Amino acid sequence: MSALSLLSAIKVKPARDTASVLEAMAARQRGWGAEKCHVWMDPAGGVGLAASGGDRWDAFYRSDNDNLTVVFTGRLTNHRQVLHERCKKNPGPPSGFAEIIARLYLEHGVDCLNMLQGYFCFVLWDGNRQELHAARDPMGALPLFYSEVRDDTLFVSSQIAPILATNMVTASLDREAIAHYLHDKSFLQPSTPYSAVRSFRPGTRLVHGERGLHMDSYHRIRLDKEEMNQDEAVGRADELLRAILEEQVAPFDRIGVCFSGGVDSLLLTAMIKALTDKPVHTYTVWTGSNNEDMEFAHEAARYFGTSHRMIELKGDLIKNHLPAIVEGYPTPAVGGWQIYMSTKGAREDGIGIAFSGHGAEISFGLDWNQLKFDRIHSLLRFLDLVPLSFQKAGCACLNRLLTLYGDANIQLLHDYLERRLGIQYWNSSKLTEKRIHFLFPTGTRQFRSIGEHYRNDYLASGSADFLDQQIYSRLVNFEGNHAQGKNNHLAQHNGVELALPFMDRRFLDFGLKIPHALKNIGGQYKYLEVRLAKKYHQFERIERKKAAFSMPFGNWLREELRETAEDAFSEENLKRIGCFRHEAVREIWRGFLDGSETLHWTDIQAFISLDLWLRQVGQDERLA
């Protein structure tokens, strides 16, 4: 059962194809586990919308005269407020979120997008104007894809598979996008594995009418800083977070929390316990190696009085659930195990929502050690100097550079790299081209550099501060196309809604206004968040920094997952995929088994995820 709806829409010519094409898309949605399906077609033909998903009653709305139809997925957290303040002409009880979108559109037009809070995607057909509208929420919490076939045919869907199921979209793999994915472990917006299918960027809207297709951004990430002191920052953060949690907790009888024992999950648990008497369940995922963290999580759960579950990840468990994990990815990705297993536990306990502290560091400040690495990593990426894997040798070089220059003066480091070491050393074929371009057949055109993509993001940020530029790029790429979209889809696959209060548009807009100088004072990790947490609980060692979540995935690949990996890297499978140089790809696998220092298990998992994802989409044989 899906916790959220799946949606699809078409605007197609000739109109006689509408029914068969829309049914193909709806059938693909039902095949993903969405039992119920609402299908609507314009009586005049040429336009159709479909919404499907479990027991959700609010995903579809159609006006009596068929002039306005909406399909919706997600949740509007401020629906009561907008009904009271914005729907003056029709303030009565709506049938669901889709009808709220319809009412707001009728009164305010496309400006209604800036009135919405929550996580959502929707498609709206305006029969009077003969326009199809589609939009994705500002934080990119839920994925949305589209494909334009000629000027008169458009497909939109919350998944890629229904678009390909129409048999009207060419299923040619985008080799450049796949090269970037193998490098960064996520697809860069707006690319997907297929050349003809694109992703909506967070906060974008689409209009398709008589003048063709038009896309623009309705929400801009603002990085301007406000003057404030510590007390003001903590007070405003407290007020915002309480309001957001109250909205998100209200519809559910019992609450789940992904509970690592870090400052983020401790704060969320404490605030939820302060706001409601509803039962709270906490879920901790571990691999048997981080015992201190697990004991701390147990102790913290007893302190808060939650019903606590420990979920141990093992190789056999990974093997059994890997197909479901990959099926939950909107595009191929790496990771997501903590969210998947926590929400699976929540589903087994009959809980409909799970909270995660993901994204708190964007507003409250990065760990200084991680900040050093991220800033230098981004600088090298900006210069097109990033090897495929930053493990071992790459980290050793970075540590030497940090010893020389610290983390403060990026320009000095830039000069050192460019003038003393030389760019060519870092951009050599041994590091980048051999590991990316070499995987594709001779004659494949030179791909655009990843650095070019990030440079465009840095310029689009409108900020001269390098850290702000990096945060902007993370929000529009990693968060919108990878972390949030992936995690929400994985939770949805388990029939559980994932709440990310720190990534709420209102909280994030405020967090980006906090001066960087307030976020790490005296080197204390998440200084402002720790101050806020002390208002809600006195659990000892609140300032303790948990260890990074780690998995012995490399060992599992050599043992329990060996058969899965061998199949992915087999000659027969590579022929089926069709776009790689077989021997070059197999060399990656052999190098990993031989213990190559330049390979990391994420390099292998990225390829396995790509392979399994293409198989499940079922469109990996008709390649260009």
C-alpha positions in Angstrom: 0.0 0.0 0.0 1.3 3.4 -0.9 1.1 6.2 1.8 1.0 8.8 -0.9 -0.7 8.8 -4.3 1.0 8.3 -7.7 -0.1 10.6 -10.4 0.1 10.8 -14.2 -1.2 13.2 -16.8 -1.1 13.4 -20.6 -1.8 16.0 -23.2 -1.6 14.1 -26.5 -2.5 14.3 -30.2 -4.1 12.6 -31.9 -6.9 12.7 -29.4 -8.1 9.2 -30.2 -5.0 7.8 -28.5 -5.9 9.4 -25.1 -7.7 6.4 -23.6 -5.2 3.7 -24.5 -2.2 5.8 -23.5 -3.6 6.9 -20.2 -4.6 3.4 -19.3 -1.1 2.2 -20.0 0.2 4.8 -17.6 -2.4 4.0 -14.9 -1.7 0.2 -15.3 2.0 0.9 -14.6 1.0 2.8 -11.5 -1.2 0.0 -10.3 1.6 -2.5 -10.9 3.7 -0.5 -8.4 1.2 -1.4 -5.6 -1.4 1.3 -6.0 -4.6 -0.6 -5.7 -7.2 2.2 -6.4 -7.0 4.4 -9.4 -9.0 7.5 -10.5 -8.9 8.0 -14.3 -10.4 11.1 -16.0 -10.4 12.0 -19.7 -11.5 15.3 -21.2 -14.8 14.7 -23.0 -13.2 16.5 -26.0 -10.3 14.1 -26.0 -6.6 14.7 -25.9 -6.2 15.2 -22.2 -6.2 12.7 -19.3 -5.2 12.6 -15.6 -4.8 9.6 -13.3 -4.3 9.3 -9.6 -3.8 6.0 -7.7 -2.7 5.0 -4.3 -3.9 2.8 -1.6 -6.6 4.3 0.7 -5.9 7.9 -0.1 -9.2 9.7 -0.8 -8.0 13.2 -1.5 -5.8 12.7 -4.6 -8.4 13.5 -7.2 -10.8 16.3 -7.9 -13.1 17.0 -10.9 -15.5 20.0 -11.2 -19.1 19.3 -12.1 -18.6 20.8 -15.6 -15.3 19.0 -16.3 -13.6 22.4 -16.8 -11.2 21.9 -13.9 -9.5 18.6 -12.8 -6.6 18.1 -10.4 -4.5 15.1 -9.4 -2.4 15.5 -6.2 0.2 13.6 -4.2 1.6 14.7 -0.8 0.2 16.6 2.1 -0.6 20.3 2.6 0.4 21.1 6.2 -1.3 24.5 6.2 -4.6 23.5 4.5 -6.8 24.8 7.4 -5.1 28.2 7.2 -5.4 28.6 3.4 -9.0 27.5 3.5 -9.8 30.1 6.2 -7.7 33.0 4.8 -7.5 32.4 1.0 -10.7 30.5 -0.1 -13.1 33.4 0.4 -15.6 32.3 -2.3 -15.9 28.7 -1.2 -14.7 28.2 2.4 -16.7 25.0 3.1 -15.2 21.6 3.8 -13.3 20.3 0.8 -13.1 16.7 -0.3 -9.4 16.7 0.0 -6.1 18.4 -0.9 -6.8 18.2 -4.6 -10.0 20.2 -4.2 -8.1 22.8 -2.1 -5.6 23.2 -5.0 -8.6 23.7 -7.4 -10.2 26.4 -5.1 -7.0 28.3 -4.7 -6.4 28.2 -8.4 -9.8 29.5 -9.3 -9.4 32.5 -6.9 -5.7 33.3 -7.2 -4.5 31.6 -10.4 -0.9 30.3 -10.5 0.0 32.7 -7.6 -1.6 30.1 -5.3 1.7 28.1 -5.4 3.3 30.5 -3.0 0.5 30.0 -0.5 1.1 26.3 -0.1 3.1 24.7 2.7 4.0 21.0 2.8 5.3 18.4 0.5 3.5 17.8 -2.8 3.2 17.5 -6.5 0.1 18.1 -8.6 -1.2 18.4 -12.1 -4.2 20.6 -13.0 -6.1 20.8 -16.2 -7.9 24.1 -16.9 -10.4 23.3 -19.6 -11.4 27.0 -20.1 -7.9 28.0 -20.9 -6.9 24.7 -22.5 -3.8 24.6 -20.3 -2.1 21.8 -18.3 -0.3 23.0 -15.2 2.1 20.9 -13.0 4.2 21.9 -10.0 6.7 20.4 -7.5 7.0 21.6 -3.9 9.9 24.1 -3.2 12.0 21.7 -1.3 11.7 18.8 -3.8 10.4 16.4 -1.2 8.5 14.4 -3.8 9.7 13.7 -7.4 7.9 14.7 -10.6 9.0 13.9 -14.2 7.9 15.0 -17.6 8.6 14.2 -21.3 7.6 16.3 -24.3 7.1 14.5 -27.6 6.8 17.0 -30.3 5.2 20.4 -29.4 1.7 18.9 -29.0 2.3 15.9 -26.7 3.3 16.0 -23.1 3.5 13.3 -20.3 3.9 14.1 -16.6 4.2 11.6 -13.8 5.5 11.1 -10.3 7.4 8.1 -11.6 9.4 7.5 -14.8 8.0 4.0 -15.5 4.5 5.2 -16.5 5.9 7.7 -19.0 7.9 4.9 -20.7 4.9 2.6 -20.6 3.2 4.8 -23.2 5.6 3.5 -25.9 5.6 7.1 -27.3 8.8 8.1 -25.5 12.1 6.8 -26.7 13.9 4.8 -23.9 17.4 5.8 -24.9 19.8 6.0 -21.9 21.4 9.4 -21.3 25.1 8.4 -21.1 26.2 11.8 -19.9 23.7 11.7 -17.0 24.8 8.2 -16.1 28.4 9.2 -16.1 27.6 12.0 -13.7 25.6 9.6 -11.6 28.5 7.1 -11.3 30.7 10.0 -10.3 28.4 11.8 -7.8 26.1 8.9 -6.8 23.0 10.9 -7.7 21.5 12.3 -10.9 22.1 16.0 -11.4 18.9 18.0 -11.9 17.1 17.9 -14.3 18.6 14.8 -15.7 17.4 11.2 -15.4 18.7 7.9 -16.8 16.7 8.6 -20.0 17.5 11.3 -22.5 13.8 12.0 -23.2 12.6 12.2 -19.6 13.5 15.2 -17.4 12.9 15.9 -13.7 11.2 19.0 -12.3 13.6 21.0 -10.2 12.3 21.8 -6.7 10.0 24.9 -6.7 9.3 24.8 -10.5 6.0 24.8 -12.4 5.1 23.8 -15.9 2.4 25.2 -18.2 1.5 23.5 -21.5 -1.0 25.3 -23.7 -1.5 26.8 -27.1 2.0 28.4 -27.0 3.7 25.2 -26.1 5.6 24.3 -23.0 6.9 26.8 -20.5 8.7 26.2 -17.2 9.9 28.6 -14.5 10.6 28.8 -10.8 8.0 30.0 -8.4 10.2 29.8 -5.4 13.7 31.2 -5.0 16.1 30.0 -2.4 17.3 33.2 -0.7 20.7 33.3 1.0 20.6 36.8 2.4 21.5 37.0 6.1 19.7 38.9 8.8 21.2 40.6 11.8 20.2 38.7 14.9 21.8 37.5 18.2 21.8 34.0 19.6 18.7 34.4 21.7 16.7 35.7 18.8 17.9 32.9 16.6 16.9 30.2 19.1 13.6 31.8 19.9 12.5 32.1 16.3 13.7 28.6 15.5 11.7 27.3 18.5 8.5 29.1 17.4 8.7 27.9 13.8 9.6 24.3 14.7 6.7 24.0 17.2 4.2 25.3 14.6 5.5 22.9 12.0 5.5 19.9 14.3 1.9 20.7 15.5 0.7 20.7 11.9 2.5 17.4 11.0 1.5 15.5 14.2 -2.2 16.5 14.1 -3.6 14.0 11.6 -2.0 10.9 13.3 -2.8 8.8 16.4 0.7 7.5 16.9 4.0 9.0 16.0 7.3 7.4 14.8 10.7 8.9 14.9 13.9 7.7 13.1 16.1 7.8 16.2 19.8 7.8 15.8 20.5 9.3 19.2 22.0 12.4 17.7 21.0 15.9 18.7 18.5 16.2 15.8 16.4 13.1 16.7 16.7 13.9 20.4 15.3 17.4 19.8 12.4 16.2 17.6 11.5 13.5 20.1 11.5 15.9 23.0 9.5 18.5 21.2 6.9 16.0 20.0 6.6 14.6 23.5 6.0 18.2 24.8 3.4 19.0 22.1 1.2 15.8 22.3 0.2 12.9 24.6 0.1 10.6 21.6 2.3 7.5 21.8 5.7 8.0 20.3 7.7 5.1 18.8 11.4 5.4 18.1 13.4 3.3 15.6 17.2 2.9 15.6 19.0 1.1 12.7 22.5 -0.2 13.4 25.0 -2.6 11.9 26.6 -4.2 15.0 29.7 -2.0 14.8 28.6 1.3 16.5 27.8 -0.2 19.9 28.3 3.0 21.9 25.8 4.9 19.7 23.3 2.1 20.1 23.6 2.0 23.9 23.2 5.8 23.9 20.0 5.5 21.8 18.6 2.9 24.2 19.3 5.1 27.2 17.8 8.1 25.5 14.6 6.2 24.5 14.2 5.2 28.2 14.6 8.8 29.2 11.9 10.0 26.9 9.6 7.0 27.6 9.2 5.9 24.0 8.5 2.4 22.6 11.9 1.7 21.1 12.9 -0.8 18.5 16.5 -1.7 17.4 16.8 -2.9 13.8 20.1 -4.6 12.9 21.2 -4.5 9.3 22.9 -7.7 8.1 24.1 -8.9 4.8 21.3 -11.4 4.3 18.7 -8.7 5.2 20.3 -6.3 2.7 20.1 -9.0 0.0 16.5 -9.7 0.7 15.4 -6.1 0.7 17.7 -4.7 -2.0 15.1 -5.1 -4.9 12.5 -3.2 -2.8 15.0 -0.5 -1.9 15.9 0.1 -5.5 12.2 0.0 -6.5 11.7 2.8 -4.1 14.3 5.0 -5.7 12.7 7.6 -8.1 16.0 7.4 -10.0 19.0 5.1 -9.3 20.7 6.1 -6.1 22.9 4.9 -3.2 21.8 4.5 0.4 18.5 5.1 2.2 18.8 2.0 4.4 18.1 3.8 7.6 14.9 5.4 6.3 13.7 2.3 4.6 14.2 0.0 7.6 12.8 2.6 10.1 9.7 3.2 8.1 9.3 -0.6 7.6 9.3 -1.0 11.3 6.8 1.8 11.7 4.5 0.2 9.2 4.7 -3.1 11.1 3.6 -1.2 14.2 0.7 0.4 12.4 2.2 3.9 12.4 1.4 6.2 9.5 4.1 8.9 9.9 7.8 8.9 10.8 9.9 12.0 11.6 13.5 12.4 10.6 16.0 15.0 11.6 17.5 15.1 8.1 18.7 18.5 7.0 19.1 20.2 10.4 22.7 21.0 9.7 21.8 23.3 6.8 20.0 25.7 9.3 21.9 24.9 12.5 25.5 24.6 11.1 27.8 21.9 9.8 30.3 20.1 12.0 33.6 21.9 11.5 35.5 18.8 10.4 32.8 17.9 7.9 32.7 21.6 6.8 36.4 21.5 6.0 36.0 18.4 3.9 32.8 19.7 2.1 34.3 23.1 1.4 37.5 21.7 -0.1 35.6 19.0 -1.9 33.3 21.6 -3.5 36.3 23.8 -4.4 37.9 20.9 -6.2 34.6 20.0 -7.8 34.3 23.7 -8.9 37.7 23.4 -10.6 36.8 20.0 -12.2 39.5 18.4 -10.1 37.5 15.6 -8.4 38.5 12.0 -8.8 35.6 9.4 -8.8 36.4 8.3 -5.3 37.6 10.6 -2.5 38.7 7.8 -0.3 42.2 7.1 1.1 44.7 8.8 -1.3 42.3 11.7 -2.0 41.7 12.3 1.7 45.4 12.1 2.5 46.1 14.9 0.0 43.3 17.0 1.4 44.5 16.6 4.9 48.0 17.9 3.9 46.4 20.9 2.2 44.3 21.6 5.3 47.3 21.4 7.5 49.0 24.1 5.3 46.0 26.4 5.0 43.3 25.4 7.4 39.6 25.9 6.4 39.4 29.7 6.4 41.2 30.9 3.3 39.7 29.2 0.3 41.5 31.6 -2.1 44.9 30.6 -0.8 44.0 27.0 -1.3 42.7 27.8 -4.8 46.0 29.4 -5.7 48.0 26.5 -4.2 46.1 24.0 -6.2 46.3 26.0 -9.5 49.8 27.3 -9.3 51.8 24.8 -7.2 50.2 21.4 -7.8 48.8 22.1 -11.2 45.3 21.3 -12.4 46.4 18.7 -14.8 47.6 16.4 -12.0 44.1 16.2 -10.6 42.3 16.1 -13.9 44.5 13.2 -15.3 43.0 10.3 -17.1 44.0 8.0 -14.3 41.5 9.7 -12.0 38.6 11.0 -14.0 38.6 9.9 -17.6 39.6 6.3 -17.0 37.0 5.9 -14.4 34.1 7.6 -16.2 34.7 8.2 -19.9 36.6 5.0 -20.3 33.5 3.0 -19.4 31.7 4.1 -22.6 32.5 3.0 -26.1 35.3 4.8 -28.1 33.8 7.7 -30.1 31.3 8.7 -27.4 31.3 12.5 -27.4 33.0 14.3 -24.6 30.7 14.9 -21.7 30.2 18.2 -20.1 32.1 18.4 -16.9 30.5 18.1 -13.6 32.3 21.2 -12.6 30.4 23.2 -15.3 27.1 22.0 -13.8 28.1 23.2 -10.3 29.5 26.4 -11.6 26.1 27.2 -13.0 24.5 26.4 -9.6 27.0 28.7 -7.8 26.2 31.5 -10.2 22.5 30.9 -9.8 22.8 31.2 -6.1 23.4 34.9 -6.4 25.8 34.8 -3.4 29.5 35.5 -3.3 30.0 33.4 -0.2 31.4 30.0 -1.1 29.6 28.1 1.7 26.3 29.6 0.6 27.0 28.6 -3.0 27.6 25.1 -1.8 24.4 25.0 0.3 22.4 26.2 -2.7 23.8 23.5 -5.0 23.1 20.9 -2.3 19.5 22.1 -2.0 18.7 22.1 -5.8 20.7 18.9 -6.6 21.4 16.5 -3.7 18.3 17.3 -1.7 15.8 17.8 -4.5 16.9 15.0 -6.7 18.5 12.5 -4.3 18.1 12.7 -0.5 14.5 14.0 -0.1 13.1 12.4 -3.2 14.7 9.1 -2.4 13.9 9.0 1.3 10.3 10.1 0.8 9.8 7.5 -2.0 11.3 4.7 0.2 9.0 5.6 3.1 6.1 5.8 0.7 7.0 2.3 -0.5 6.5 1.1 3.1 3.1 2.9 3.3 4.5 5.5 5.7 4.7 9.3 5.3 8.1 10.8 6.1 8.1 14.1 7.9 11.2 16.3 7.6 10.5 19.3 9.7 14.0 20.8 9.3 13.5 20.8 5.5 10.1 22.5 5.8 10.1 25.6 3.5 9.4 28.0 6.4 12.1 26.6 8.7 14.7 26.4 5.9 14.0 29.9 4.7 14.7 31.1 8.2 17.7 28.9 8.8 19.4 30.3 5.7 19.1 33.8 7.1 21.0 32.9 10.2 24.6 34.3 10.0 27.2 31.5 9.7 29.1 33.0 12.7 26.2 32.1 15.0 26.0 28.4 13.9 29.4 27.3 15.3 30.6 29.1 18.3 33.8 28.0 19.9 33.8 25.0 17.6 30.7 23.6 19.3 28.7 21.3 17.0 25.3 22.8 16.1 25.5 25.4 18.9 22.1 26.9 18.4 20.3 23.5 18.1 21.9 22.4 21.4 20.7 25.6 23.1 17.2 24.9 21.8 17.3 21.3 22.8 18.1 22.3 26.4 14.8 24.1 26.6 13.0 20.7 26.1 15.1 18.1 27.8 18.0 17.7 30.3 19.2 14.4 29.0 22.9 14.1 29.8 25.5 14.4 27.1 23.2 16.4 24.8 26.3 17.9 23.2 27.7 14.5 22.4 28.5 14.0 18.7 27.4 10.6 17.4 29.6 8.6 15.0 28.7 8.7 11.3 26.4 5.8 10.3 28.6 3.2 8.6 27.9 -0.2 7.0 30.3 -3.0 6.2 28.9 -2.9 2.7 32.2 -3.8 1.2 32.3 -7.1 3.2 28.7 -7.8 2.2 29.5 -7.3 -1.5 32.3 -9.9 -1.2 30.0 -12.3 0.7 26.2 -12.2 1.0 25.8 -9.8 -2.0 28.5 -11.4 -4.1 26.0 -13.3 -6.4 24.0 -10.1 -7.0 27.1 -8.1 -7.8 28.5 -10.8 -10.1 25.2 -10.8 -12.0 25.2 -7.0 -12.4 28.8 -7.0 -13.8 28.4 -10.1 -15.9 29.0 -10.0 -19.7 25.5 -11.1 -20.4 24.0 -8.3 -18.3 26.3 -5.6 -19.7 25.2 -6.6 -23.2 21.6 -6.3 -22.2 22.2 -2.8 -20.8 24.0 -2.0 -24.0 25.8 1.3 -23.4 29.0 0.4 -21.6 32.4 -1.0 -22.6 32.1 -4.4 -21.0 35.7 -5.0 -20.1 36.1 -1.6 -18.6 33.1 -2.1 -16.3 34.2 -5.6 -15.3 37.6 -4.2 -14.5 36.0 -2.0 -11.9 34.5 -5.0 -10.2 37.8 -7.0 -10.3 39.7 -4.0 -9.0 37.3 -3.8 -6.0 37.7 -7.5 -5.2 41.5 -7.1 -5.4 41.3 -4.3 -2.8 42.1 -1.3 -5.0 42.7 1.9 -3.0 40.9 4.0 -5.5 37.6 2.1 -5.3 34.9 2.4 -2.6 31.9 0.1 -2.1 29.6 3.0 -3.1 31.1 2.8 -6.6 30.0 -0.8 -6.8 26.6 -0.2 -5.2 25.9 2.7 -7.6 26.3 0.4 -10.6 24.3 -2.4 -9.0 21.5 0.1 -8.2 21.5 1.4 -11.8 21.3 -2.2 -13.1 18.4 -3.3 -10.8 16.5 0.0 -11.3 16.6 -0.4 -15.1 15.4 -4.0 -14.8 12.5 -2.9 -12.7 11.5 -0.1 -15.0 11.7 -2.7 -17.7 13.1 -0.3 -20.4 16.8 -1.1 -20.6 16.9 -3.0 -23.9 15.9 -0.4 -26.5 19.0 1.7 -26.2 20.5 4.3 -28.6 
